[in-house]
């Protein structure tokens, strides 16, 4: 019994492993109005796997609202990344050129109707 208690105590003292994403990217969203016409931000942690990539993050509006977002990304043969993300009652599709990080963004409502088209521009990546 004493060995079990000591073993449990030692496990509590060990270092915790934190999950790190493969990439942490921030884009500026232009042309998609979430309240006002000012630019918003898209912050994503992207974890690459064999054929696809998981994306989790937030859409930060210029008014200070944050919407959780998640989705799937895939790489095209033309050196670009396409992500389909879901947040609130919307979905957003972004296509990014991997050479410079810029691309397009399309906002779609919950019925699948096209609402707006804008642009994305990479501001940071880690």
C-alpha positions, 0 to 999 in steps of 0.5 A: 500500500505504501508503494502505491501511495508513493507512486501516486505522489511521484506521478503528481510531481512529474512534469505535465505534457502540453499539447503544442499545435504544429502552426499558430497563425493569425490572419486579418479578415477584410470584407466580412462585416461582423457588426462593422466594416472594420477588419477582424482577425482569425486566430487558428491553431493548425495540427497537420496529419497525413492528408488533412489538418485540424484547425481550432481557434477564434474569430475576433471581431473589431467590436471585441467579440470572440467566436470559437471556430473549428474545422478541417483544412486540406492542401491542394496541389497548387501550393494552397491551403483550404479550410472549412470552419464553423462558428456560431450560425455561420461557416467560413471557407478560406483559401490561402496561398502558402507562398505569401499567406494571403487569400480569400474568405467566404462567409456562408449562413447556416442554410448554405447561402453565400453571404459575403466574400472577403480577403485574408492576409497573414499577419503572424505564424509560429 
